[in-house]
C-alpha cells in the first residue's frame, strides 16, 4: 500500500491480545507473530513481558492472560459462550 493507513491502535492491540488466546501454551506463553509496534504497546501496558528476545513466543502477564481470554470471547465467542463451558487453554 502506498498510503499510510489510519487506524485505532487500541483496537489493534485488543485484537492482537485476543488472538494470542489461540496460540497460548504452556504457562501463559503465546506465539509472537504479530506486529512489533503492537507487541511493544502490549508490553508497555503490562500485558506481556518484553517480546524483543530470541524466543518465538512471548510470556503473558497474569493480567494479560485474563484479558487475552476475555477479549477472545468478546470478539470471537459464540453468543451463548464456550460450547463445552470451559475457556480455551
Residue frames as a rotation matrix with the C-alpha (Angstrom) as fourth column:
UNK 1
0.579 0.815 0.000 0.00
0.815 -0.579 0.000 0.00
0.000 0.000 -1.000 0.00
UNK 2
-0.238 -0.707 0.666 1.33
0.696 -0.602 -0.392 3.37
0.678 0.370 0.635 -0.91
UNK 3
0.015 0.314 0.949 -0.68
-0.401 -0.868 0.294 5.37
0.916 -0.385 0.113 1.64
UNK 4
-0.948 -0.312 0.066 -0.40
-0.151 0.257 -0.954 5.18
0.281 -0.915 -0.291 5.42
UNK 5
-0.179 0.916 -0.358 -3.45
0.503 0.398 0.767 3.53
0.845 -0.043 -0.533 6.99
UNK 6
-0.555 0.129 0.822 -5.35
-0.648 -0.686 -0.331 5.47
0.521 -0.716 0.465 9.63
UNK 7
0.111 0.574 -0.811 -6.47
0.170 0.793 0.585 3.14
0.979 -0.202 -0.009 12.43
UNK 8
0.625 0.209 0.752 -7.14
-0.684 -0.318 0.657 2.86
0.377 -0.925 -0.055 16.15
UNK 9
-0.358 -0.880 -0.313 -4.02
-0.529 0.467 -0.708 1.35
0.769 -0.088 -0.633 17.75
UNK 10
-0.542 0.214 0.813 -6.01
-0.791 0.197 -0.579 0.44
-0.284 -0.957 0.063 20.88
UNK 11
0.591 0.806 0.033 -8.41
-0.716 0.543 -0.438 -1.71
-0.371 0.235 0.898 18.85
UNK 12
0.406 -0.544 -0.734 -5.50
-0.521 0.522 -0.675 -3.38
0.751 0.657 -0.072 17.05
UNK 13
-0.636 -0.704 0.316 -3.80
-0.634 0.243 -0.734 -4.15
0.440 -0.667 -0.601 20.37
UNK 14
-0.117 0.707 0.698 -7.05
-0.848 0.294 -0.440 -5.55
-0.516 -0.644 0.565 21.77
UNK 15
0.825 0.465 -0.321 -7.49
-0.565 0.653 -0.504 -7.94
-0.025 0.597 0.802 18.84
UNK 16
0.017 -0.894 -0.448 -3.81
-0.531 0.372 -0.761 -8.96
0.847 0.251 -0.468 18.85
UNK 17
-0.687 -0.239 0.686 -4.14
-0.727 0.247 -0.641 -9.84
-0.016 -0.939 -0.343 22.53
UNK 18
0.318 0.884 0.343 -7.39
-0.778 0.450 -0.439 -11.71
-0.542 -0.127 0.831 21.81
UNK 19
0.713 -0.075 -0.697 -5.71
-0.540 0.575 -0.614 -13.71
0.447 0.815 0.370 19.03
UNK 20
-0.424 -0.896 0.131 -2.94
-0.758 0.271 -0.593 -14.72
0.496 -0.351 -0.795 21.41
UNK 21
0.025 0.547 0.837 -5.61
-0.837 0.470 -0.282 -16.84
-0.547 -0.693 0.469 23.08
UNK 22
0.876 0.338 -0.344 -5.48
-0.482 0.661 -0.576 -19.15
0.033 0.670 0.741 20.05
UNK 23
0.453 -0.793 -0.408 -1.77
-0.073 0.423 -0.903 -19.77
0.889 0.438 0.134 20.39
UNK 24
0.074 -0.492 0.867 -1.06
-0.956 -0.282 -0.078 -19.60
0.283 -0.824 -0.491 24.10
UNK 25
0.583 -0.041 -0.812 0.52
0.015 0.999 -0.040 -22.74
0.812 0.012 0.583 25.51
UNK 26
-0.372 -0.756 -0.539 2.48
0.598 0.249 -0.762 -23.91
0.710 -0.606 0.359 28.49
UNK 27
-0.037 0.312 -0.949 2.32
0.927 -0.344 -0.149 -21.36
-0.373 -0.886 -0.277 31.27
UNK 28
0.649 0.501 -0.572 0.90
0.325 -0.863 -0.388 -18.31
-0.688 0.065 -0.723 29.53
UNK 29
-0.553 -0.791 -0.262 3.25
-0.013 -0.306 0.952 -18.28
-0.833 0.529 0.159 26.52
UNK 30
0.639 0.756 0.144 1.90
0.208 0.010 -0.978 -17.24
-0.740 0.655 -0.151 23.11
UNK 31
-0.025 -0.620 0.785 3.46
0.984 0.124 0.130 -17.14
-0.178 0.775 0.606 19.65
UNK 32
0.030 -0.059 -0.998 4.65
0.279 -0.958 0.065 -13.65
-0.960 -0.280 -0.013 18.81
UNK 33
-0.598 -0.244 0.764 3.91
0.774 0.075 0.629 -13.50
-0.211 0.967 0.145 15.09
UNK 34
0.593 0.805 -0.009 2.33
0.793 -0.586 -0.167 -10.07
-0.140 0.091 -0.986 15.35
UNK 35
0.520 -0.316 0.794 3.33
0.275 -0.818 -0.506 -6.50
0.809 0.481 -0.338 14.51
UNK 36
-0.350 -0.786 -0.510 6.27
0.793 0.041 -0.608 -5.35
0.499 -0.617 0.608 16.65
UNK 37
-0.733 0.102 0.673 4.67
-0.247 -0.961 -0.123 -1.98
0.634 -0.256 0.729 17.40
UNK 38
0.357 0.931 0.072 1.60
-0.508 0.129 0.852 -3.69
0.784 -0.341 0.519 18.82
UNK 39
0.446 -0.279 -0.850 3.72
0.623 0.779 0.071 -6.09
0.642 -0.562 0.521 20.88
UNK 40
-0.682 -0.723 0.110 5.69
0.468 -0.547 -0.695 -3.13
0.562 -0.423 0.711 22.23
UNK 41
-0.385 0.621 0.683 2.46
-0.607 -0.728 0.319 -1.36
0.695 -0.292 0.658 23.25
UNK 42
0.640 0.618 -0.456 1.15
-0.102 0.657 0.747 -4.53
0.761 -0.432 0.484 24.95
UNK 43
-0.044 -0.761 -0.647 4.44
0.817 0.346 -0.462 -4.71
0.575 -0.549 0.606 26.86
UNK 44
-0.809 -0.246 0.533 4.15
0.014 -0.916 -0.401 -1.03
0.587 -0.317 0.745 27.87
UNK 45
0.048 0.929 0.367 0.60
-0.697 -0.232 0.679 -1.75
0.716 -0.289 0.636 29.13
UNK 46
-0.503 -0.350 0.790 1.94
-0.846 0.387 -0.367 -4.59
-0.177 -0.853 -0.491 31.30
UNK 47
0.571 0.816 0.090 0.06
-0.757 0.566 -0.328 -7.34
-0.318 0.119 0.941 29.42
UNK 48
0.891 -0.426 -0.157 3.11
0.314 0.829 -0.463 -9.19
0.327 0.363 0.873 28.07
UNK 49
0.489 -0.827 -0.278 6.73
0.215 -0.195 0.957 -9.32
-0.845 -0.528 0.082 29.05
UNK 50
0.009 -0.585 -0.811 9.44
-0.673 -0.603 0.428 -7.99
-0.739 0.542 -0.399 26.73
UNK 51
0.834 0.403 0.376 8.92
0.013 0.667 -0.745 -9.51
-0.551 0.627 0.551 23.27
UNK 52
0.729 -0.604 -0.321 12.29
-0.596 -0.330 -0.732 -8.44
0.336 0.725 -0.601 21.88
UNK 53
0.026 -0.713 0.701 14.17
-0.696 0.490 0.524 -11.62
-0.717 -0.502 -0.483 22.61
UNK 54
-0.717 -0.434 -0.545 15.21
-0.697 0.448 0.560 -14.69
0.001 0.781 -0.624 20.61
UNK 55
-0.691 0.526 0.496 12.25
0.178 0.788 -0.589 -16.80
-0.701 -0.319 -0.639 21.74
UNK 56
-0.889 0.420 0.183 9.47
0.188 -0.031 0.982 -17.44
0.418 0.907 -0.052 19.23
UNK 57
0.153 0.963 -0.221 6.88
0.712 0.048 0.701 -16.77
0.685 -0.265 -0.678 21.88
UNK 58
-0.456 -0.194 0.869 6.07
-0.369 -0.847 -0.383 -14.11
0.810 -0.495 0.315 24.47
UNK 59
-0.699 0.223 -0.680 5.08
0.677 0.512 -0.528 -14.51
0.230 -0.829 -0.509 28.08
UNK 60
0.071 0.809 0.583 1.71
0.133 -0.587 0.799 -13.08
0.989 0.020 -0.149 29.05
UNK 61
-0.857 -0.220 0.466 1.48
-0.398 -0.293 -0.869 -11.43
0.327 -0.931 0.163 32.45
UNK 62
-0.782 0.619 -0.075 -1.25
0.519 0.580 -0.627 -12.63
-0.345 -0.530 -0.775 34.80
UNK 63
-0.106 0.745 -0.659 -3.41
-0.126 -0.668 -0.734 -9.65
-0.986 0.005 0.165 33.76
UNK 64
-0.488 -0.153 -0.859 -2.53
-0.842 -0.175 0.510 -10.22
-0.229 0.973 -0.043 30.11
UNK 65
-0.983 0.130 -0.132 -3.73
0.094 0.963 0.252 -13.83
0.160 0.235 -0.959 30.28
UNK 66
-0.432 0.873 -0.224 -7.03
0.513 0.034 -0.858 -12.77
-0.741 -0.486 -0.463 31.87
UNK 67
-0.007 0.417 -0.909 -7.60
-0.482 -0.798 -0.362 -10.06
-0.876 0.436 0.206 29.28
UNK 68
-0.818 -0.379 -0.433 -6.48
-0.561 0.355 0.748 -12.35
-0.130 0.854 -0.503 26.46
UNK 69
-0.858 0.510 0.061 -9.24
0.512 0.858 0.032 -14.86
-0.036 0.059 -0.998 27.18
UNK 70
-0.131 0.842 -0.523 -11.90
0.440 -0.423 -0.792 -12.22
-0.889 -0.334 -0.315 27.92
UNK 71
-0.176 0.006 -0.984 -11.12
-0.650 -0.752 0.112 -10.33
-0.740 0.659 0.136 24.70
UNK 72
-0.985 -0.149 -0.083 -11.15
-0.163 0.678 0.716 -13.55
-0.051 0.719 -0.693 22.69
UNK 73
-0.520 0.853 0.052 -14.74
0.812 0.512 -0.281 -14.24
-0.266 -0.104 -0.958 23.75
UNK 74
-0.031 0.479 -0.877 -15.71
0.077 -0.874 -0.480 -10.59
-0.997 -0.082 -0.010 23.31
UNK 75
-0.250 -0.174 -0.952 -14.56
-0.800 -0.517 0.305 -10.53
-0.545 0.838 -0.010 19.69
UNK 76
-0.588 -0.153 -0.794 -14.86
-0.708 0.573 0.413 -14.13
0.392 0.805 -0.445 18.55
UNK 77
-0.936 0.179 0.302 -17.00
-0.073 0.741 -0.667 -16.06
-0.343 -0.647 -0.681 21.04
UNK 78
-0.577 0.817 0.014 -20.39
0.509 0.346 0.788 -17.54
0.639 0.462 -0.615 20.47
UNK 79
-0.201 0.584 0.787 -23.36
-0.462 -0.764 0.449 -15.63
0.864 -0.274 0.423 21.84
UNK 80
0.806 0.590 0.042 -24.06
-0.341 0.405 0.848 -18.40
0.484 -0.698 0.528 24.37
UNK 81
0.431 -0.730 0.531 -20.41
-0.817 -0.064 0.574 -18.80
-0.385 -0.681 -0.623 25.46
UNK 82
-0.598 -0.767 -0.234 -17.98
-0.800 0.548 0.246 -21.71
-0.060 0.334 -0.941 25.06
UNK 83
0.079 0.655 -0.752 -19.55
-0.659 0.600 0.454 -24.94
0.748 0.460 0.479 23.77
UNK 84
0.008 -0.133 -0.991 -18.02
0.418 0.901 -0.118 -27.11
0.908 -0.413 0.063 26.49
UNK 85
0.894 0.446 -0.048 -18.29
0.252 -0.410 0.877 -24.49
0.371 -0.796 -0.479 29.21
UNK 86
0.462 -0.808 -0.366 -14.53
0.662 0.039 0.749 -24.11
-0.591 -0.588 0.552 29.53
UNK 87
0.706 -0.358 -0.611 -12.13
-0.521 -0.847 -0.106 -21.40
-0.479 0.393 -0.785 28.46
UNK 88
0.841 -0.469 -0.269 -9.52
0.018 0.522 -0.853 -22.40
0.540 0.713 0.448 25.88
UNK 89
0.775 -0.630 0.045 -6.14
-0.070 -0.015 0.997 -23.40
-0.628 -0.776 -0.056 27.24
